Amino acid sequence: MRGGKKVNVLALIGCPVAHSKSPRMFNTAFQDTQLPYVYLAHHVEPHQLEMAVNGLKTLGYEGFNVTIPYKETMMNLVDELDESAQVIGAINTVVHREGKWIGYNTDGAGYLRSLRESIAIDLNHCKVVMIGAGGAARAVGYALCTHGIQHLTIVNRTVKKANELANQLASRGQTNFLALADAEEVIAQADLIINTTSVGMHPHTKQSPIPIDWIGAHHIVSDLVYNPLHTALLQGAEKKGAKIHTGDGMLLYQAAIAWELWTSRPAPIPVMKKALEQANSYT
């Protein structure tokens, strides 16, 4: 109890979670808004996952976030799946509602909100090239295709994975796929280039997923990597005169959407953003 009120408990579960800044961000925001919530982080080993989830339910948690490596496994441990989680094939947020545990994926929607917040972009007339075909690509691709982009081309070193994702998203938009090595021409014709891979992440900060020479001043270049914030790809794109979009916004807005699902209230974006900026690193 806090001040005579029930305290609603939320959490992050993953392996590991010690590095996460989510507790700081959420708890700072809950204190600022005076909402009776607390957010914890639980390190859960793989063999303990089902037992841990049952424990959260038994203890009356209101919901939780899911991080690596459990986003896909968690789909089998909830009662219902939101459409986004079904299509993407992964969960990052679970909500307890009317006695049921419902799984959502807020990553793609968080990315889209971040992109629109940072850059004036008309998605209805936008040709997009997305580098990568993993879990992050599925989330971002789903969000883009359901919000009216003109065309999405998925490029990946493994063509089979790019093909599979393009087929998965085809019912929601015009999609295509290519091997990364053959993508120079389609990238030249694109409006928006998105890196969803880990290429360029610390400690391999000098790496770029594509040659910088493929980028022109007409491009918007977006990178989901946030450590470092200004990757080699973004640094090179900026030198070419392109607009850039960093990966920290996706972290903020996917958390904000989770907040709104849990509390049914607008997220205090400025407070959450400041808490993340004050942290030494991001989740």
NULUM-668800 format. One record per residue (C-alpha): residue in one letter; x negated, y negated, z negated. Coordinates in steps of 0.05 Angstrom, whole numbers, plus 32768, in hexadecimal, padded with zeros to 4 digits. Layout:
@code:A	X:X	Y:Y	Z:Z
...
This chain:
@code:M	X:8000	Y:8000	Z:8000
@code:R	X:7FE9	Y:7FB9	Z:800F
@code:G	X:800D	Y:7F81	Z:7FEB
@code:G	X:8047	Y:7FB0	Z:7FDE
@code:K	X:804C	Y:7FC3	Z:8028
@code:K	X:803D	Y:8005	Z:8048
@code:V	X:7FFB	Y:8005	Z:806E
@code:N	X:8000	Y:8026	Z:80B2
@code:V	X:7FC2	Y:804D	Z:80C3
@code:L	X:7FA4	Y:8052	Z:8109
@code:A	X:7F62	Y:8071	Z:811F
@code:L	X:7F30	Y:8081	Z:8154
@code:I	X:7F1B	Y:80C9	Z:815D
@code:G	X:7EE0	Y:80E0	Z:8186
@code:C	X:7E9A	Y:80FD	Z:8183
@code:P	X:7E74	Y:80D1	Z:8173
@code:V	X:7E99	Y:8093	Z:815A
@code:A	X:7E65	Y:8072	Z:812B
@code:H	X:7E51	Y:8040	Z:8162
@code:S	X:7E99	Y:8029	Z:816E
@code:K	X:7EAD	Y:7FE1	Z:8164
@code:S	X:7EF7	Y:7FF1	Z:8169
@code:P	X:7F01	Y:7FF2	Z:811D
@code:R	X:7EE3	Y:7FAD	Z:8117
@code:M	X:7F0C	Y:7F92	Z:8150
@code:F	X:7F4F	Y:7FAF	Z:8139
@code:N	X:7F46	Y:7FA2	Z:80EF
@code:T	X:7F31	Y:7F5A	Z:80FB
@code:A	X:7F70	Y:7F50	Z:8125
@code:F	X:7F9D	Y:7F72	Z:80F2
@code:Q	X:7F82	Y:7F45	Z:80BB
@code:D	X:7F8B	Y:7F07	Z:80E6
@code:T	X:7FD4	Y:7F19	Z:80F6
@code:Q	X:7FE2	Y:7F33	Z:80B0
@code:L	X:7FFF	Y:7F73	Z:80CC
@code:P	X:7FFE	Y:7FAE	Z:809B
@code:Y	X:7FCF	Y:7FDA	Z:80C4
@code:V	X:7F8A	Y:7FF7	Z:80BA
@code:Y	X:7F5F	Y:8017	Z:80F1
@code:L	X:7F2C	Y:804E	Z:80E1
@code:A	X:7EF9	Y:8076	Z:8109
@code:H	X:7EF5	Y:80C2	Z:8101
@code:H	X:7EBC	Y:80EB	Z:811D
@code:V	X:7EDA	Y:812E	Z:8132
@code:E	X:7EB2	Y:8169	Z:8149
@code:P	X:7ECF	Y:8190	Z:8185
@code:H	X:7EE2	Y:81CD	Z:815D
@code:Q	X:7F08	Y:81A1	Z:812B
@code:L	X:7F30	Y:8178	Z:815D
@code:E	X:7F74	Y:819B	Z:8158
@code:M	X:7F6F	Y:819F	Z:810D
@code:A	X:7F5C	Y:8155	Z:8109
@code:V	X:7F97	Y:8140	Z:8135
@code:N	X:7FC7	Y:816A	Z:810A
@code:G	X:7FA9	Y:8148	Z:80CD
@code:L	X:7FB7	Y:8102	Z:80E9
@code:K	X:7FFF	Y:8117	Z:80F6
@code:T	X:8007	Y:8135	Z:80B0
@code:L	X:7FE9	Y:80F7	Z:808F
@code:G	X:801A	Y:80C9	Z:80B2
@code:Y	X:7FEC	Y:80A3	Z:80E1
@code:E	X:8012	Y:8075	Z:8110
@code:G	X:7FE5	Y:8085	Z:814B
@code:F	X:7F9D	Y:808A	Z:8161
@code:N	X:7F6B	Y:807C	Z:8199
@code:V	X:7F45	Y:80B4	Z:81BB
@code:T	X:7EFF	Y:80AD	Z:81D6
@code:I	X:7ECA	Y:80DA	Z:81F4
@code:P	X:7ECC	Y:8116	Z:81F9
@code:Y	X:7F16	Y:8121	Z:81E9
@code:K	X:7F3E	Y:80F7	Z:821B
@code:E	X:7F51	Y:8133	Z:8246
@code:T	X:7F57	Y:8167	Z:820E
@code:M	X:7F87	Y:813B	Z:81E8
@code:M	X:7FBB	Y:8143	Z:821E
@code:N	X:7FCB	Y:8188	Z:8201
@code:L	X:7FD2	Y:816E	Z:81BA
@code:V	X:800B	Y:813B	Z:81C2
@code:D	X:8056	Y:8143	Z:81CC
@code:E	X:805F	Y:8117	Z:8208
@code:L	X:8035	Y:80F4	Z:823D
@code:D	X:8040	Y:80AF	Z:825B
@code:E	X:803F	Y:80AF	Z:82A7
@code:S	X:7FFB	Y:808D	Z:82A8
@code:A	X:7FDD	Y:80C5	Z:827D
@code:Q	X:7FFC	Y:80FB	Z:82A9
@code:V	X:7FE0	Y:80DF	Z:82E9
@code:I	X:7F9C	Y:80CB	Z:82CE
@code:G	X:7F95	Y:810D	Z:82A8
@code:A	X:7F7A	Y:80EE	Z:8269
@code:I	X:7F92	Y:80CB	Z:8229
@code:N	X:7F71	Y:8093	Z:8202
@code:T	X:7FAC	Y:807D	Z:81D7
@code:V	X:7FDF	Y:80A5	Z:81AF
@code:V	X:801E	Y:8086	Z:8191
@code:H	X:804C	Y:80A4	Z:815C
@code:R	X:8092	Y:8091	Z:8170
@code:E	X:80D5	Y:80AF	Z:8159
@code:G	X:80B3	Y:80ED	Z:813E
@code:K	X:808B	Y:80FB	Z:817E
@code:W	X:8042	Y:80F1	Z:8190
@code:I	X:803D	Y:80D0	Z:81D4
@code:G	X:7FFC	Y:80CB	Z:81FC
@code:Y	X:7FEB	Y:808E	Z:8227
@code:N	X:7FB0	Y:8078	Z:8250
@code:T	X:7FA4	Y:802D	Z:824A
@code:D	X:7F61	Y:802B	Z:826D
@code:G	X:7F7B	Y:801B	Z:82B3
@code:A	X:7FAE	Y:7FE7	Z:829C
@code:G	X:7F79	Y:7FC8	Z:8270
@code:Y	X:7F4A	Y:7FC3	Z:82AB
@code:L	X:7F80	Y:7FA2	Z:82D5
@code:R	X:7F91	Y:7F6E	Z:82A0
@code:S	X:7F47	Y:7F5E	Z:8298
@code:L	X:7F3E	Y:7F56	Z:82E3
@code:R	X:7F79	Y:7F27	Z:82E9
@code:E	X:7F64	Y:7F00	Z:82AC
@code:S	X:7F1E	Y:7EF4	Z:82C8
@code:I	X:7F29	Y:7EEC	Z:8313
@code:A	X:7F61	Y:7ED0	Z:833E
@code:I	X:7F6F	Y:7F0B	Z:836B
@code:D	X:7FA9	Y:7F1F	Z:8398
@code:L	X:7FAC	Y:7F6A	Z:8392
@code:N	X:7FE3	Y:7F6F	Z:83C7
@code:H	X:7FB1	Y:7F5C	Z:83FC
@code:C	X:7F73	Y:7F7B	Z:83DE
@code:K	X:7F47	Y:7FB1	Z:83FB
@code:V	X:7F23	Y:7FD5	Z:83C3
@code:V	X:7EE6	Y:8003	Z:83C3
@code:M	X:7EDF	Y:802A	Z:8382
@code:I	X:7E9D	Y:804C	Z:8373
@code:G	X:7EA5	Y:808C	Z:834C
@code:A	X:7EDB	Y:80C1	Z:8344
@code:G	X:7ED9	Y:80D2	Z:82FA
@code:G	X:7F09	Y:80C4	Z:82C0
@code:A	X:7EFF	Y:8078	Z:82C2
@code:A	X:7F0B	Y:8078	Z:830D
@code:R	X:7F4C	Y:809E	Z:8305
@code:A	X:7F65	Y:806B	Z:82D3
@code:V	X:7F50	Y:802E	Z:82FB
@code:G	X:7F67	Y:804C	Z:833D
@code:Y	X:7FAC	Y:805C	Z:8321
@code:A	X:7FB4	Y:8015	Z:8306
@code:L	X:7FA0	Y:7FF5	Z:8348
@code:C	X:7FCC	Y:8022	Z:8373
@code:T	X:8009	Y:8017	Z:8348
@code:H	X:7FFF	Y:7FCB	Z:834C
@code:G	X:7FFF	Y:7FC5	Z:8397
@code:I	X:7FB8	Y:7FC2	Z:83B2
@code:Q	X:7FB5	Y:7FC5	Z:83FD
@code:H	X:7F83	Y:7FFE	Z:8403
@code:L	X:7F55	Y:8026	Z:83D5
@code:T	X:7F17	Y:804B	Z:83EC
@code:I	X:7EF5	Y:8079	Z:83BA
@code:V	X:7EAB	Y:8084	Z:83C5
@code:N	X:7E84	Y:80B7	Z:839E
@code:R	X:7E44	Y:80E0	Z:83A4
@code:T	X:7E6F	Y:811F	Z:83A0
@code:V	X:7EA0	Y:8118	Z:83D9
@code:K	X:7ECD	Y:8150	Z:83BE
@code:K	X:7EDD	Y:8128	Z:837F
@code:A	X:7EEB	Y:80E9	Z:83A7
@code:N	X:7F1A	Y:8111	Z:83D5
@code:E	X:7F3F	Y:812F	Z:8399
@code:L	X:7F4A	Y:80EB	Z:8379
@code:A	X:7F5F	Y:80CB	Z:83BB
@code:N	X:7F93	Y:8102	Z:83C4
@code:Q	X:7FAA	Y:80FA	Z:837C
@code:L	X:7FB7	Y:80B0	Z:8386
@code:A	X:7FD1	Y:80B4	Z:83CE
@code:S	X:801B	Y:80B4	Z:83B9
@code:R	X:8011	Y:8070	Z:8397
@code:G	X:7FE9	Y:804B	Z:83CC
@code:Q	X:7FBF	Y:804F	Z:840B
@code:T	X:7F7F	Y:8074	Z:83F8
@code:N	X:7F41	Y:808E	Z:841B
@code:F	X:7EFF	Y:80AD	Z:8406
@code:L	X:7EB7	Y:80AD	Z:841C
@code:A	X:7E73	Y:80C6	Z:8408
@code:L	X:7E4C	Y:808F	Z:83E5
@code:A	X:7E15	Y:8093	Z:8418
@code:D	X:7E47	Y:8083	Z:8450
@code:A	X:7E6A	Y:8049	Z:842E
@code:E	X:7E43	Y:800C	Z:8446
@code:E	X:7E75	Y:7FF8	Z:847C
@code:V	X:7EB4	Y:8001	Z:8452
@code:I	X:7E93	Y:7FDB	Z:8419
@code:A	X:7E83	Y:7FA1	Z:8448
@code:Q	X:7ECD	Y:7F9D	Z:845A
@code:A	X:7EE6	Y:7FA0	Z:8412
@code:D	X:7EFF	Y:7F68	Z:83E6
@code:L	X:7EF2	Y:7F89	Z:83A3
@code:I	X:7EBA	Y:7FBA	Z:8391
@code:I	X:7EC2	Y:7FDF	Z:834F
@code:N	X:7E8C	Y:800A	Z:832D
@code:T	X:7EAD	Y:803E	Z:8300
@code:T	X:7E6E	Y:8067	Z:82F7
@code:S	X:7E39	Y:8062	Z:82C0
@code:V	X:7E03	Y:804E	Z:82F1
@code:G	X:7DE0	Y:8010	Z:82D5
@code:M	X:7DF1	Y:801F	Z:828C
@code:H	X:7DBC	Y:8019	Z:8256
@code:P	X:7D85	Y:8031	Z:8257
@code:H	X:7D86	Y:8036	Z:82A4
@code:T	X:7D94	Y:7FEC	Z:82AC
@code:K	X:7D6E	Y:7FE3	Z:82EE
@code:Q	X:7D9A	Y:8014	Z:8314
@code:S	X:7DD3	Y:8000	Z:8342
@code:P	X:7E09	Y:802F	Z:835E
@code:I	X:7E02	Y:800F	Z:83A3
@code:P	X:7DCB	Y:7FE7	Z:83C7
@code:I	X:7DD3	Y:7F9D	Z:83B7
@code:D	X:7DCA	Y:7F8F	Z:8402
@code:W	X:7E10	Y:7FAC	Z:840D
@code:I	X:7E2F	Y:7F73	Z:83E6
@code:G	X:7E44	Y:7F30	Z:8404
@code:A	X:7E5C	Y:7EED	Z:83EA
@code:H	X:7EA4	Y:7EFF	Z:83FC
@code:H	X:7EA6	Y:7F39	Z:83CA
@code:I	X:7EC1	Y:7F3E	Z:8383
@code:V	X:7E94	Y:7F70	Z:835F
@code:S	X:7EAD	Y:7F91	Z:8320
@code:D	X:7E86	Y:7FC0	Z:82F2
@code:L	X:7EA4	Y:7FE9	Z:82B9
@code:V	X:7E5F	Y:7FF0	Z:8298
@code:Y	X:7E5B	Y:7FC1	Z:825D
@code:N	X:7E16	Y:7FD2	Z:8241
@code:P	X:7DF6	Y:7FA9	Z:825D
@code:L	X:7E2E	Y:7F78	Z:826C
@code:H	X:7E0B	Y:7F5D	Z:82AA
@code:T	X:7DF4	Y:7F9B	Z:82CE
@code:A	X:7DC3	Y:7F9E	Z:8307
@code:L	X:7DFF	Y:7FA4	Z:8336
@code:L	X:7E1F	Y:7F65	Z:831A
@code:Q	X:7DDE	Y:7F3E	Z:8318
@code:G	X:7DD0	Y:7F50	Z:8361
@code:A	X:7E18	Y:7F3F	Z:8376
@code:E	X:7E15	Y:7EFB	Z:8354
@code:K	X:7DD4	Y:7EEB	Z:8379
@code:K	X:7DF9	Y:7EFB	Z:83B9
@code:G	X:7E2F	Y:7EC9	Z:83A8
@code:A	X:7E64	Y:7EFC	Z:8396
@code:K	X:7E95	Y:7EF4	Z:835C
@code:I	X:7E88	Y:7F25	Z:8324
@code:H	X:7EB3	Y:7F46	Z:82EF
@code:T	X:7E93	Y:7F65	Z:82B1
@code:G	X:7EA8	Y:7FA3	Z:828B
@code:D	X:7EB6	Y:7F85	Z:8246
@code:G	X:7EFB	Y:7F6D	Z:8259
@code:M	X:7F14	Y:7FB4	Z:8266
@code:L	X:7EFF	Y:7FC7	Z:8220
@code:L	X:7F26	Y:7F8D	Z:8203
@code:Y	X:7F66	Y:7F95	Z:822A
@code:Q	X:7F6C	Y:7FE1	Z:8225
@code:A	X:7F69	Y:7FD6	Z:81DA
@code:A	X:7F9C	Y:7F9E	Z:81DE
@code:I	X:7FCD	Y:7FCB	Z:8202
@code:A	X:7FC4	Y:8000	Z:81CD
@code:W	X:7FD2	Y:7FCB	Z:8198
@code:E	X:8013	Y:7FB9	Z:81BB
@code:L	X:8028	Y:8002	Z:81C0
@code:W	X:801C	Y:800C	Z:8175
@code:T	X:8038	Y:7FCB	Z:8159
@code:S	X:806B	Y:7FB4	Z:818E
@code:R	X:804B	Y:7F6F	Z:8188
@code:P	X:801E	Y:7F47	Z:81B7
@code:A	X:7FD5	Y:7F53	Z:81AA
@code:P	X:7FAC	Y:7F19	Z:818E
@code:I	X:7F7D	Y:7F18	Z:81C9
@code:P	X:7F50	Y:7EDE	Z:81B2
@code:V	X:7F45	Y:7EFD	Z:816E
@code:M	X:7F35	Y:7F42	Z:818B
@code:K	X:7F07	Y:7F23	Z:81BE
@code:K	X:7EE1	Y:7EFB	Z:818A
@code:A	X:7ED8	Y:7F3A	Z:815F
@code:L	X:7EBA	Y:7F5F	Z:819A
@code:E	X:7E8C	Y:7F25	Z:81AD
@code:Q	X:7E72	Y:7F23	Z:8166
@code:A	X:7E61	Y:7F6D	Z:8167
@code:N	X:7E1B	Y:7F82	Z:817A
@code:S	X:7E37	Y:7FB3	Z:81AE
@code:Y	X:7E79	Y:7FC8	Z:81CB
@code:T	X:7EA0	Y:8008	Z:81C4
